[in-house]
């Protein structure tokens, strides 16, 4: 049936038909770099990282642009509080953004422009709007005249008349309409500014994205994305500016990811109910966070809680445990460089073709886990050639799904070693000491010194460690604060 995308502009799913066959041009609004990235910000970045990955998997040549807003009121205010220049602050948090997103296995966008590198183009763009009677200058400030753009409100579904009724907006008597928005702000003491036809000043937020996208992708491009909170006013204003200046369709498909909620309320810095991505990365494996952020279809909200993250962690461990089990069975069969795929990857792609439904795709991934484990359980002592072939295909399918989801990037044995190290560090367990005690207990049991063996077991219990005697030898586990680490 082909790829279908829900278009916020038309409020329906539409077949994806790029402007140029085989190529996709996509722009996604990036961060305003005045602070660390919280998990709500990270959802948008991860969602569109997966969109780009899947489009490439489908054979498209993707030009993906994600910008940095590096001049803004928030940046200026934060820089003043921290006694830094706005430029230094922006550079610092761009570096911090990369640190977090690299850890989350987010691929770099094709182009990552900074707003301050496009000031001249913004001035020329604003001049075009003034020439078309869509903007006006007052005392060095330039505003967009919303009433002069006939289609204003078509993305959000808001009408100016409806918004004006009982609206609470900042009163600025210089504006012709209360909803006219800034294209250019005149310079204020101590703020960064640039020369313009209207005197020194700096661009408004909305004009930055209109200019960077058109400069790098053309006046019309395929996909424009961002968080749901950007629909109005940011993306609505981008459409008004861009289509007002060019007379052409700005973006053909508009995609918006849902919020990360806490107690059914949107997570945001303004509400003070946010959690920094970096803090979560200190507690959870990066792939756990990715799996959590992709566990709902991207347009739906997702509820943030330790319980939901713990469930994602358990799910990730199940996938890696199966891969390890398959690797143990198929040794010395190596991972092929080019892999053929089967039923599960085909089903996964059908889910992704339905508006990038990662939730359904992840469900298919776990179907493969359940079925492969069942095949091996039923095989008992030996695997038939048919079962071996099925396991190889399932492994290939899972690796391909993981490639698109941005997970399953390391060898299973290494994953569990990393998990063990993180868990032991979290509960301050000395693994070498535990190993020594377990060996002493094993020796005591071999010598039938049951009192000594019981004393060592009690000592381990006090340390939060339990020991299980299995045919292959003793195995110890740590269970504390939802940590369950196994050492054979």
C-alpha positions as CSV (number, residue, x, y, z in Angstrom):
1,X,0.0,0.0,0.0
2,X,3.0,2.3,0.5
3,X,3.9,4.8,3.2
4,X,1.2,7.0,4.6
5,X,1.7,10.0,6.8
6,X,-0.7,11.8,9.0
7,X,-0.7,15.4,7.8
8,X,-1.5,17.9,10.6
9,X,-2.5,20.4,7.8
10,X,-5.2,18.2,6.3
11,X,-6.0,16.2,9.5
12,X,-5.8,12.9,7.7
13,X,-3.4,10.2,6.6
14,X,-2.1,10.7,3.1
15,X,0.0,8.6,0.7
16,X,3.6,9.9,0.9
17,X,4.5,11.3,-2.5
18,X,7.8,13.4,-2.4
19,X,8.4,16.3,-4.7
20,X,11.3,14.6,-6.3
21,X,11.0,10.8,-6.8
22,X,13.5,9.0,-4.6
23,X,14.4,12.1,-2.5
24,X,13.0,13.5,0.7
25,X,13.6,17.0,2.1
26,X,12.7,17.3,5.8
27,X,13.0,20.1,8.2
28,X,12.5,19.7,12.0
29,X,12.6,22.5,14.5
30,X,15.6,21.9,16.8
31,X,16.4,23.1,20.3
32,X,16.6,26.7,21.7
33,X,20.0,26.2,23.4
34,X,19.7,27.8,26.8
35,X,19.6,24.7,29.0
36,X,20.1,20.9,29.1
37,X,17.6,18.8,27.1
38,X,14.7,17.3,29.0
39,X,13.1,14.0,28.2
40,X,10.2,15.8,26.4
41,X,12.7,17.5,24.1
42,X,14.4,14.2,23.5
43,X,11.2,12.5,22.3
44,X,11.0,14.8,19.3
45,X,14.6,14.3,18.5
46,X,14.3,10.5,18.7
47,X,11.0,10.4,16.8
48,X,12.4,12.2,13.8
49,X,15.7,10.3,14.0
50,X,13.6,7.2,13.5
51,X,11.6,8.8,10.7
52,X,14.8,9.7,8.8
53,X,16.2,6.2,9.4
54,X,13.1,4.5,8.1
55,X,12.9,6.7,5.0
56,X,16.5,5.8,4.2
57,X,15.7,2.1,4.8
58,X,12.9,2.5,2.2
59,X,15.5,3.7,-0.3
60,X,15.0,7.5,-0.2
61,X,17.9,9.9,-0.3
62,X,17.1,12.0,2.7
63,X,18.2,15.6,3.3
64,X,17.4,16.2,7.0
65,X,17.8,19.7,8.4
66,X,17.5,20.3,12.2
67,X,18.4,23.8,13.4
68,X,19.7,25.4,16.5
69,X,18.0,28.5,17.7
70,X,21.0,30.3,19.2
71,X,19.6,33.8,19.7
72,X,16.4,34.2,21.7
73,X,15.0,35.9,24.8
74,X,15.5,32.8,26.8
75,X,19.2,32.6,25.8
76,X,19.8,36.3,26.6
77,X,18.0,36.1,30.0
78,X,19.8,32.9,31.0
79,X,23.2,34.3,29.9
80,X,22.7,37.5,31.9
81,X,21.9,35.4,35.0
82,X,25.0,33.2,34.5
83,X,27.2,36.2,33.7
84,X,28.0,34.8,30.2
85,X,27.7,36.1,26.7
86,X,24.7,34.7,24.9
87,X,27.0,33.3,22.2
88,X,29.1,31.4,24.9
89,X,25.9,30.1,26.5
90,X,24.5,28.9,23.2
91,X,27.8,27.2,22.3
92,X,27.9,25.5,25.7
93,X,24.4,24.0,25.3
94,X,24.9,23.0,21.7
95,X,27.8,20.9,23.0
96,X,25.6,19.5,25.8
97,X,22.9,18.7,23.3
98,X,25.3,16.6,21.2
99,X,26.6,14.9,24.3
100,X,23.1,13.7,25.3
101,X,21.9,12.9,21.8
102,X,25.1,11.0,20.9
103,X,24.6,8.9,24.0
104,X,21.0,8.3,22.9
105,X,22.4,7.0,19.5
106,X,20.7,9.9,17.6
107,X,22.3,10.2,14.2
108,X,23.4,13.7,13.2
109,X,21.1,15.5,10.8
110,X,22.4,16.1,7.3
111,X,22.5,19.9,8.0
112,X,22.4,21.6,11.4
113,X,22.3,25.3,10.8
114,X,22.5,28.0,13.5
115,X,20.1,31.0,13.3
116,X,22.9,33.5,13.7
117,X,24.6,32.3,10.5
118,X,21.6,33.4,8.4
119,X,20.9,37.0,9.6
120,X,21.5,38.6,6.2
121,X,19.1,36.2,4.5
122,X,16.5,36.9,7.2
123,X,16.8,40.7,6.5
124,X,16.2,40.1,2.8
125,X,13.3,37.8,3.5
126,X,11.6,40.4,5.8
127,X,12.1,43.0,3.0
128,X,10.1,40.8,0.7
129,X,7.3,40.7,3.2
130,X,7.3,44.5,3.6
131,X,7.2,44.9,-0.2
132,X,4.1,42.6,-0.4
133,X,2.3,44.6,2.4
134,X,2.6,41.6,4.7
135,X,4.9,43.3,7.2
136,X,5.4,46.8,8.5
137,X,8.1,48.7,10.5
138,X,7.6,50.7,13.7
139,X,10.5,52.4,15.5
140,X,13.0,49.8,14.3
141,X,10.7,46.8,15.0
142,X,9.1,44.9,12.1
143,X,5.8,43.0,12.5
144,X,4.0,40.5,10.3
145,X,0.4,41.7,9.5
146,X,-1.7,38.6,10.1
147,X,-4.8,40.1,8.7
148,X,-3.2,40.5,5.3
149,X,-2.5,36.8,5.0
150,X,-5.8,35.2,4.0
151,X,-5.0,31.6,5.1
152,X,-3.7,32.5,8.6
153,X,-4.8,29.7,11.0
154,X,-5.1,26.9,8.4
155,X,-2.6,24.6,10.2
156,X,-4.0,25.0,13.8
157,X,-7.6,25.5,12.8
158,X,-7.8,28.8,14.6
159,X,-9.5,31.8,13.1
160,X,-8.4,35.4,13.9
161,X,-12.0,36.4,14.8
162,X,-12.4,33.5,17.2
163,X,-9.0,34.2,18.8
164,X,-9.7,37.9,19.2
165,X,-12.9,37.2,21.2
166,X,-11.9,37.3,24.8
167,X,-8.2,36.9,24.0
168,X,-5.5,37.8,26.5
169,X,-2.5,39.0,24.6
170,X,0.2,41.5,25.3
171,X,-1.0,45.0,24.6
172,X,1.3,46.9,22.1
173,X,-0.5,49.9,20.6
174,X,2.1,50.0,17.8
175,X,0.7,46.8,16.4
176,X,-2.1,47.0,13.8
177,X,-3.5,43.7,15.2
178,X,-2.8,42.2,18.6
179,X,-1.8,38.9,16.9
180,X,0.8,40.5,14.7
181,X,4.1,38.9,15.5
182,X,7.8,40.1,15.5
183,X,9.9,39.6,12.5
184,X,12.7,41.9,13.7
185,X,13.3,43.3,17.2
186,X,15.2,46.6,17.6
187,X,18.3,46.4,19.7
188,X,18.2,46.8,23.5
189,X,21.2,47.7,25.7
190,X,23.4,44.6,26.4
191,X,21.7,42.4,23.9
192,X,23.3,40.9,20.8
193,X,22.4,42.8,17.6
194,X,23.1,43.0,13.9
195,X,22.8,45.7,11.2
196,X,19.6,45.7,9.2
197,X,17.6,48.1,7.0
198,X,15.7,49.1,10.1
199,X,18.7,49.7,12.4
200,X,20.5,47.3,14.7
201,X,18.5,44.5,16.1
202,X,17.9,40.7,16.0
203,X,15.4,38.4,14.3
204,X,12.2,37.1,15.8
205,X,12.0,33.3,16.5
206,X,9.5,32.4,13.7
207,X,11.4,34.0,10.8
208,X,14.5,32.0,11.7
209,X,13.0,28.7,10.7
210,X,11.3,30.0,7.6
211,X,14.6,31.3,6.3
212,X,16.9,28.4,7.3
213,X,14.5,25.8,5.8
214,X,14.0,27.7,2.5
215,X,17.7,28.5,2.2
216,X,18.7,24.8,2.6
217,X,15.7,22.9,1.2
218,X,14.0,25.3,-1.2
219,X,10.8,27.3,-1.1
220,X,8.8,24.1,-1.0
221,X,9.9,20.9,0.6
222,X,8.4,17.6,1.7
223,X,8.2,17.2,5.5
224,X,8.2,19.8,8.3
225,X,8.2,18.3,11.8
226,X,8.4,19.2,15.5
227,X,6.5,18.9,18.8
228,X,2.8,19.3,19.0
229,X,3.4,22.5,21.1
230,X,4.8,24.2,18.0
231,X,1.7,24.0,15.9
232,X,0.6,27.3,17.2
233,X,2.0,29.9,17.0
234,X,5.4,28.8,15.6
235,X,4.5,26.7,12.7
236,X,1.4,28.7,11.9
237,X,3.6,31.8,11.7
238,X,6.2,30.0,9.6
239,X,3.5,29.2,7.0
240,X,2.2,32.8,6.9
241,X,5.7,34.2,6.5
242,X,6.9,31.6,3.9
243,X,3.8,31.3,1.8
244,X,3.2,35.1,2.0
245,X,6.7,35.7,0.7
246,X,6.9,33.1,-2.0
247,X,3.2,32.5,-3.0
248,X,4.0,28.8,-3.0
249,X,3.2,25.9,-0.7
250,X,5.7,25.9,2.2
251,X,5.8,22.3,3.4
252,X,3.6,19.5,2.0
253,X,3.4,17.2,5.0
254,X,3.3,18.5,8.6
255,X,4.2,16.0,11.4
256,X,3.9,16.7,15.1
257,X,4.9,14.4,18.0
258,X,2.8,14.2,21.1
259,X,3.8,15.3,24.6
260,X,5.6,13.5,27.3
261,X,3.2,13.8,30.2
262,X,3.6,13.6,34.0
263,X,0.4,13.1,35.8
264,X,-1.5,13.8,32.5
265,X,0.2,17.2,32.3
266,X,2.7,18.2,29.6
267,X,6.3,18.0,30.7
268,X,8.0,21.4,30.2
269,X,10.6,23.7,31.8
270,X,7.9,26.5,32.2
271,X,5.8,24.2,34.4
272,X,8.8,23.0,36.3
273,X,7.9,19.3,36.0
274,X,10.7,18.2,33.7
275,X,13.4,15.6,34.0
276,X,16.7,16.2,32.3
277,X,17.7,13.5,29.8
278,X,21.1,13.4,31.3
279,X,19.8,12.4,34.7
280,X,17.9,9.5,33.2
281,X,20.9,8.4,31.2
282,X,22.8,8.1,34.5
283,X,20.1,5.6,35.7
284,X,19.0,3.8,32.6
285,X,20.7,2.3,29.5
286,X,20.4,4.7,26.5
287,X,18.5,2.1,24.6
288,X,16.0,1.8,27.4
289,X,15.2,5.5,27.0
290,X,14.8,5.1,23.2
291,X,12.5,2.1,23.6
292,X,10.4,4.0,26.1
293,X,10.1,7.1,23.9
294,X,9.1,4.9,20.9
295,X,6.7,2.7,22.8
296,X,3.7,4.8,21.8
297,X,2.8,6.0,18.3
298,X,4.6,9.3,17.8
299,X,1.4,11.4,17.7
300,X,0.1,10.1,21.0
301,X,1.2,11.3,24.4
302,X,3.4,9.1,26.5
303,X,3.3,8.9,30.3
304,X,6.6,9.3,32.0
305,X,7.1,7.2,35.1
306,X,9.8,5.1,36.7
307,X,7.4,2.1,36.3
308,X,7.1,2.7,32.5
309,X,10.9,3.1,32.2
310,X,11.4,-0.1,34.2
311,X,9.0,-1.9,31.8
312,X,11.0,-0.7,28.9
313,X,14.2,-1.9,30.5
314,X,12.7,-5.3,31.1
315,X,11.6,-5.5,27.5
316,X,15.0,-4.5,26.2
317,X,16.7,-7.2,28.3
318,X,14.3,-9.8,26.9
319,X,15.4,-8.9,23.4
320,X,19.1,-9.0,24.2
321,X,18.6,-12.2,26.2
322,X,17.1,-13.9,23.1
323,X,19.9,-12.6,20.8
324,X,22.4,-14.0,23.3
325,X,20.6,-17.3,23.4
326,X,20.5,-17.4,19.6
327,X,24.2,-16.5,19.4
328,X,25.1,-19.2,21.9
329,X,23.1,-21.8,19.8
330,X,24.4,-20.7,16.4
331,X,28.1,-20.3,17.2
332,X,30.4,-20.1,15.4
333,X,28.0,-18.5,12.8
334,X,29.0,-14.8,12.6
335,X,26.7,-11.9,12.1
336,X,26.6,-11.3,8.4
337,X,27.5,-7.9,7.0
338,X,24.5,-8.0,4.7
339,X,21.5,-9.8,6.1
340,X,18.3,-11.2,4.5
341,X,15.1,-10.7,6.3
342,X,11.8,-12.5,6.8
343,X,8.3,-12.3,8.1
344,X,8.9,-10.2,11.2
345,X,10.8,-7.5,9.4
346,X,8.1,-7.4,6.7
347,X,5.4,-7.0,9.3
348,X,7.5,-4.3,11.0
349,X,7.8,-2.3,7.8
350,X,4.0,-2.5,7.3
351,X,3.6,-1.0,10.7
352,X,6.1,1.7,9.9
353,X,4.3,2.4,6.6
354,X,1.2,3.3,8.6
355,X,2.4,6.7,9.8
356,X,5.6,5.4,11.4
357,X,3.8,3.3,14.0
358,X,6.7,2.3,16.2
359,X,4.4,1.0,19.0
360,X,3.0,-1.7,16.6
361,X,6.5,-2.3,15.3
362,X,7.9,-2.9,18.8
363,X,5.0,-5.3,19.4
364,X,6.1,-7.3,16.3
365,X,9.7,-7.3,17.6
366,X,8.5,-8.9,20.8
367,X,6.4,-11.4,18.8
368,X,9.7,-12.6,17.3
369,X,11.2,-12.9,20.8
370,X,8.3,-15.0,22.1
371,X,8.2,-17.3,19.1
372,X,12.0,-17.8,18.9
373,X,12.2,-18.7,22.6
374,X,9.3,-21.2,22.1
375,X,11.1,-22.9,19.2
376,X,14.2,-23.3,21.2
377,X,12.3,-24.5,24.3
378,X,10.5,-27.2,22.2
379,X,13.7,-28.3,20.5
380,X,15.1,-29.5,23.8
381,X,18.5,-31.2,23.0
382,X,19.1,-30.5,19.3
383,X,17.8,-28.0,16.7
384,X,16.7,-29.1,13.3
385,X,18.1,-27.4,10.2
386,X,14.8,-25.8,9.7
387,X,14.8,-24.3,13.3
388,X,18.4,-23.1,12.8
389,X,17.3,-21.3,9.6
390,X,14.3,-19.8,11.4
391,X,16.5,-18.5,14.2
392,X,19.0,-17.0,11.8
393,X,16.2,-15.2,10.0
394,X,14.6,-14.0,13.3
395,X,18.0,-12.7,14.4
396,X,18.4,-10.8,11.1
397,X,14.9,-9.4,11.4
398,X,15.5,-8.2,14.9
399,X,18.8,-6.5,14.0
400,X,17.2,-4.7,11.1
401,X,14.3,-3.5,13.3
402,X,16.9,-2.4,15.8
403,X,18.8,-0.5,13.2
404,X,15.7,1.6,12.5
405,X,14.7,2.0,16.1
406,X,18.2,2.8,17.1
407,X,18.6,-0.1,19.5
408,X,20.3,-3.5,19.6
409,X,23.6,-1.8,18.7
410,X,26.0,-3.8,20.8
411,X,26.7,-7.5,21.2
412,X,24.4,-9.2,23.8
413,X,27.3,-10.3,26.0
414,X,28.6,-6.7,26.2
415,X,25.1,-5.4,26.9
416,X,24.8,-7.7,30.0
417,X,28.3,-6.8,31.1
418,X,27.4,-3.1,30.9
419,X,24.2,-3.7,32.8
420,X,26.1,-5.7,35.5
421,X,28.6,-2.9,35.9
422,X,26.0,-0.1,36.1
423,X,23.9,-2.1,38.6
424,X,26.8,-3.0,40.8
425,X,27.9,0.6,40.8
426,X,24.4,1.8,41.7
427,X,24.2,-0.4,44.8
428,X,28.0,-0.2,45.7
429,X,28.5,-3.9,45.4
430,X,32.1,-5.2,45.2
431,X,31.8,-7.9,42.6
432,X,35.2,-9.4,43.3
433,X,34.3,-9.8,47.0
434,X,31.1,-11.5,46.0
435,X,32.9,-13.8,43.7
436,X,35.3,-14.7,46.5
437,X,32.5,-15.5,48.9
438,X,30.7,-17.6,46.4
439,X,33.8,-19.6,45.7
440,X,34.3,-20.1,49.4
441,X,30.8,-21.3,49.8
442,X,31.1,-23.7,46.8
443,X,34.3,-25.1,48.4
444,X,32.5,-25.5,51.8
445,X,29.6,-27.4,50.1
446,X,32.1,-29.6,48.2
447,X,33.7,-30.5,51.6
448,X,30.2,-31.0,53.2
449,X,30.9,-28.2,55.6
450,X,27.3,-27.1,55.7
451,X,27.6,-24.8,58.7
452,X,30.3,-22.8,56.8
453,X,28.3,-22.7,53.6
454,X,25.2,-21.5,55.5
455,X,27.2,-18.7,57.3
456,X,28.5,-17.5,53.9
457,X,25.0,-17.5,52.5
458,X,23.7,-15.5,55.5
459,X,26.6,-13.0,54.9
460,X,25.6,-12.7,51.3
461,X,22.0,-12.2,52.2
462,X,22.9,-9.3,54.4
463,X,24.7,-7.7,51.5
464,X,21.6,-8.0,49.4
465,X,22.9,-10.9,47.3
466,X,21.1,-14.2,46.8
467,X,22.8,-17.4,45.6
468,X,21.2,-20.1,43.4
469,X,22.8,-23.5,43.1
470,X,22.4,-24.7,39.5
471,X,23.7,-27.8,37.6
472,X,26.3,-25.6,35.9
473,X,27.5,-24.0,39.2
474,X,26.4,-21.3,41.7
475,X,24.8,-18.1,40.3
476,X,24.4,-14.9,42.3
477,X,22.0,-12.1,41.9
478,X,21.6,-8.6,43.4
479,X,18.0,-7.3,43.9
480,X,17.8,-3.8,45.2
481,X,15.8,-0.8,44.0
482,X,14.5,-2.7,41.1
483,X,18.0,-3.8,40.1
484,X,18.4,-7.5,39.1
485,X,21.9,-8.3,38.1
486,X,23.1,-11.8,37.4
487,X,26.6,-13.1,37.6
488,X,27.3,-16.7,36.6
